Amino acid sequence: MILAVDIGNSDVVIGIFNDGKLLQSWRLHTRLHQSIDEYEMLVRGMLFACDFSLEETKGAVLSSVVPELTDVFSQLIENMIGQHPVKVSNELNLGIQINTENPSKVGQDRLINAAAAYQQYKTSLVIVDCGTATTLDVVTAEGVFQGGVICPGLLISAEELFSKAAQLFQVNLEMPKKLIGKNTTESLKSGLIYGYGGMIDSLINKLTNEIKQQNQPDPTVVITGGLAAKILPIVPKAIYHEDLTLRGLYLCYSMNIPE
């Protein structure tokens, strides 16, 4: 089995793979000041609850956009399976080329999402990841990562609105029944969900036009991330992949560690 860990700004996502199949995944809240021992207790508990034995784990792969936790989880993995994880970087074989000004500065999650999507579709792509930040990345039909767009995420936008507007209050981020809200709660839901989804849909259309101007085929649009499911009805062009990042991690491992 292979252990895959993706450290994001909001969540740590963990998956177990066997022969390329994702057997189980979990999410933990990202906590900067939590110790190695505390995280290890949580991870071991989740694995034990699902009857997974660490003795059957032959390797691990790690990506992180939170530098403070990279070494924490690297040590945690070594404690658990007795070896260092493969750490995602632009210098590894990812099955794609990277055409940006500074490839080492591109978020690891963006690279592995692009790698996983390109492996499956082998065409031009727009990859949307709805997390703490919202990213839209472009890959050409030849497998070249071109860069993309980074926007504030839905939760950041909502929290900023609630903190700065004295008469507004927090609401559940869910699709409203109608766009025209008849009360403050429904109006907030409409503004946040439809506003966020409309931004993404508009950016997809603009990126598609720019991609076609480069003599590329119409891109396949892939969407992932913890908040993606909330806006799927607003972005009908997108194909939802819940576990795209974990699958990108497994791809990274398999392409860089010989069997």
C-alpha positions as CSV (number, residue, x, y, z in Angstrom):
1,M,0.0,0.0,0.0
2,I,1.0,3.6,-0.6
3,L,0.2,6.5,1.9
4,A,-0.6,9.8,0.2
5,V,-0.7,13.1,2.2
6,D,-1.7,16.5,0.9
7,I,-1.2,19.4,3.3
8,G,-3.5,22.4,2.4
9,N,-4.2,25.6,4.2
10,S,-7.5,24.4,5.5
11,D,-7.3,20.6,5.4
12,V,-4.8,17.8,5.5
13,V,-6.1,15.1,3.1
14,I,-4.8,11.5,3.6
15,G,-5.3,8.5,1.3
16,I,-4.4,4.9,1.1
17,F,-3.7,3.3,-2.3
18,N,-3.3,-0.3,-3.3
19,D,-2.3,-1.2,-6.8
20,G,-3.5,2.2,-8.0
21,K,-6.9,2.0,-6.3
22,L,-7.8,4.5,-3.6
23,L,-9.1,2.4,-0.7
24,Q,-9.9,5.1,1.8
25,S,-9.4,8.9,2.4
26,W,-9.7,11.2,5.4
27,R,-9.6,14.9,6.1
28,L,-8.1,16.6,9.1
29,H,-8.3,20.3,9.9
30,T,-4.9,22.0,9.3
31,R,-3.6,23.1,12.7
32,L,-0.2,24.9,12.6
33,H,0.6,24.4,16.2
34,Q,-0.3,20.8,16.6
35,S,2.6,18.5,17.4
36,I,4.0,15.5,15.5
37,D,2.7,13.3,18.3
38,E,-0.8,14.7,18.2
39,Y,-1.0,14.4,14.4
40,E,0.4,10.9,14.6
41,M,-2.2,9.8,17.1
42,L,-4.9,11.0,14.9
43,V,-3.6,9.4,11.7
44,R,-2.9,6.1,13.5
45,G,-6.4,6.1,14.9
46,M,-8.0,6.6,11.5
47,L,-5.9,3.8,10.0
48,F,-6.7,1.5,12.9
49,A,-10.4,2.2,12.7
50,C,-10.4,1.1,9.1
51,D,-8.3,-2.0,9.7
52,F,-5.3,-0.8,7.7
53,S,-1.9,-2.2,8.8
54,L,1.2,0.1,8.5
55,E,3.2,-3.1,8.0
56,E,1.7,-3.4,4.5
57,T,2.6,0.2,3.6
58,K,5.7,0.2,1.3
59,G,6.0,3.9,0.7
60,A,4.5,7.4,1.0
61,V,4.2,10.6,-1.0
62,L,3.7,14.1,0.4
63,S,2.7,17.5,-1.0
64,S,2.4,20.6,1.1
65,V,1.6,24.3,0.7
66,V,2.1,24.9,4.4
67,P,5.9,25.0,5.1
68,E,5.4,24.9,8.9
69,L,3.8,21.4,8.6
70,T,6.0,19.9,5.9
71,D,8.7,18.6,8.3
72,V,6.1,17.6,10.8
73,F,4.4,15.3,8.4
74,S,7.6,14.1,6.9
75,Q,8.8,13.0,10.4
76,L,5.3,11.6,11.2
77,I,5.5,9.4,8.1
78,E,9.0,8.2,8.9
79,N,7.8,7.3,12.4
80,M,4.9,5.3,11.0
81,I,6.5,3.4,8.1
82,G,10.2,3.7,8.7
83,Q,11.1,5.7,5.6
84,H,11.0,9.2,4.2
85,P,8.1,10.2,1.9
86,V,8.6,11.3,-1.7
87,K,8.1,15.0,-1.6
88,V,6.4,16.6,-4.6
89,S,8.5,19.2,-6.5
90,N,8.8,20.6,-10.0
91,E,12.0,18.6,-10.3
92,L,10.3,15.2,-10.2
93,N,8.8,13.4,-13.2
94,L,5.2,14.4,-13.2
95,G,4.3,13.5,-16.8
96,I,3.9,17.2,-17.7
97,Q,6.2,20.1,-18.6
98,I,6.1,23.3,-16.6
99,N,6.1,26.6,-18.6
100,T,6.1,29.3,-15.9
101,E,8.6,32.0,-15.0
102,N,9.6,30.2,-11.8
103,P,8.4,26.5,-11.7
104,S,9.6,26.0,-8.1
105,K,7.1,28.6,-6.9
106,V,4.1,26.9,-8.3
107,G,2.0,25.3,-5.6
108,Q,2.6,21.5,-5.4
109,D,-1.2,20.9,-5.3
110,R,-1.6,22.7,-8.6
111,L,1.1,20.6,-10.2
112,I,-0.2,17.2,-9.1
113,N,-3.8,18.2,-10.0
114,A,-2.6,19.0,-13.5
115,A,-0.6,15.8,-13.7
116,A,-3.5,13.7,-12.7
117,A,-6.0,15.4,-15.0
118,Y,-3.6,15.3,-18.0
119,Q,-2.9,11.6,-17.5
120,Q,-6.6,10.9,-17.7
121,Y,-7.7,13.2,-20.5
122,K,-4.6,13.8,-22.7
123,T,-6.0,17.0,-24.1
124,S,-6.0,20.8,-23.2
125,L,-7.4,21.4,-19.8
126,V,-8.7,24.0,-17.3
127,I,-8.3,22.6,-13.8
128,V,-10.3,24.3,-11.1
129,D,-9.4,23.7,-7.4
130,C,-11.9,25.2,-4.9
131,G,-10.1,25.4,-1.5
132,T,-8.8,28.1,0.7
133,A,-7.8,29.8,-2.5
134,T,-9.5,29.1,-5.8
135,T,-7.1,28.2,-8.6
136,L,-7.7,27.8,-12.3
137,D,-4.8,26.2,-14.2
138,V,-4.2,25.6,-17.9
139,V,-2.5,22.6,-19.5
140,T,-2.0,22.3,-23.2
141,A,-2.9,19.3,-25.3
142,E,0.8,18.5,-25.4
143,G,1.0,18.3,-21.6
144,V,2.5,21.7,-20.9
145,F,1.4,23.4,-17.6
146,Q,1.0,27.1,-18.6
147,G,0.1,28.7,-15.3
148,G,-3.3,30.1,-14.4
149,V,-5.4,32.2,-12.1
150,I,-5.5,32.4,-8.3
151,C,-8.6,33.9,-6.5
152,P,-9.8,34.2,-3.0
153,G,-11.7,31.1,-2.0
154,L,-15.4,31.0,-1.0
155,L,-14.8,30.7,2.7
156,I,-12.3,33.6,2.7
157,S,-14.8,35.8,0.9
158,A,-17.6,34.8,3.3
159,E,-15.6,35.4,6.4
160,E,-14.4,38.8,5.2
161,L,-18.0,39.8,4.4
162,F,-19.3,38.7,7.8
163,S,-16.4,40.4,9.7
164,K,-16.7,43.8,8.0
165,A,-20.5,44.1,7.7
166,A,-22.0,44.8,11.1
167,Q,-25.6,43.8,10.2
168,L,-24.7,40.6,8.3
169,F,-24.3,37.2,9.9
170,Q,-22.9,33.8,9.1
171,V,-25.0,31.5,7.0
172,N,-24.6,27.9,5.9
173,L,-22.9,27.9,2.5
174,E,-25.5,26.0,0.5
175,M,-27.3,26.5,-2.8
176,P,-30.4,28.7,-2.3
177,K,-33.7,27.6,-3.8
178,K,-34.0,30.8,-5.8
179,L,-31.5,33.5,-6.8
180,I,-33.8,36.3,-5.5
181,G,-33.6,36.1,-1.8
182,K,-36.6,37.1,0.2
183,N,-34.7,37.5,3.5
184,T,-31.1,38.3,4.5
185,T,-30.1,34.6,4.9
186,E,-31.3,33.7,1.4
187,S,-29.8,36.8,-0.1
188,L,-26.4,36.1,1.5
189,K,-26.5,32.5,0.2
190,S,-27.4,33.7,-3.3
191,G,-24.6,36.3,-3.3
192,L,-22.0,33.9,-2.0
193,I,-22.8,30.8,-3.9
194,Y,-23.9,32.3,-7.2
195,G,-21.3,35.1,-7.0
196,Y,-18.5,32.5,-6.4
197,G,-19.8,30.1,-9.0
198,G,-20.4,32.9,-11.5
199,M,-16.8,34.1,-11.1
200,I,-15.5,30.6,-11.8
201,D,-17.8,30.1,-14.8
202,S,-16.8,33.5,-16.2
203,L,-13.1,32.7,-15.8
204,I,-13.5,29.3,-17.4
205,N,-15.1,31.0,-20.5
206,K,-12.3,33.6,-20.7
207,L,-9.6,31.0,-20.3
208,T,-11.2,28.9,-23.0
209,N,-11.2,31.8,-25.4
210,E,-7.5,32.5,-24.7
211,I,-6.6,28.8,-25.1
212,K,-8.4,28.6,-28.4
213,Q,-6.5,31.7,-29.6
214,Q,-3.3,29.6,-29.1
215,N,-4.6,27.0,-31.6
216,Q,-5.5,24.6,-28.8
217,P,-8.7,22.5,-28.8
218,D,-11.6,23.4,-26.5
219,P,-10.3,22.5,-23.0
220,T,-11.8,19.8,-20.8
221,V,-12.8,21.5,-17.5
222,V,-12.0,19.5,-14.4
223,I,-13.0,20.7,-10.9
224,T,-11.9,19.5,-7.5
225,G,-11.4,20.7,-4.0
226,G,-13.4,20.7,-0.7
227,L,-15.8,23.4,-1.8
228,A,-16.3,22.3,-5.4
229,A,-19.5,20.3,-4.8
230,K,-21.3,23.4,-3.5
231,I,-21.2,25.1,-7.0
232,L,-21.4,22.3,-9.5
233,P,-24.9,23.3,-10.8
234,I,-23.4,26.7,-11.7
235,V,-20.5,25.4,-13.7
236,P,-22.1,22.8,-16.0
237,K,-19.0,22.4,-18.2
238,A,-16.9,21.0,-15.3
239,I,-16.3,17.4,-14.6
240,Y,-16.1,16.8,-10.9
241,H,-13.2,14.7,-9.5
242,E,-13.4,14.5,-5.7
243,D,-10.0,12.8,-5.3
244,L,-8.0,14.4,-8.1
245,T,-5.2,15.6,-5.7
246,L,-4.7,12.2,-4.1
247,R,-4.6,10.5,-7.5
248,G,-2.0,13.0,-8.6
249,L,0.0,12.1,-5.5
250,Y,-0.1,8.4,-6.3
251,L,0.8,9.2,-9.9
252,C,3.8,11.2,-8.7
253,Y,4.9,8.3,-6.5
254,S,4.5,5.7,-9.2
255,M,6.4,7.7,-11.8
256,N,9.4,8.4,-9.5
257,I,9.8,5.2,-7.4
258,P,10.7,2.1,-9.4
259,E,8.7,-1.0,-8.5
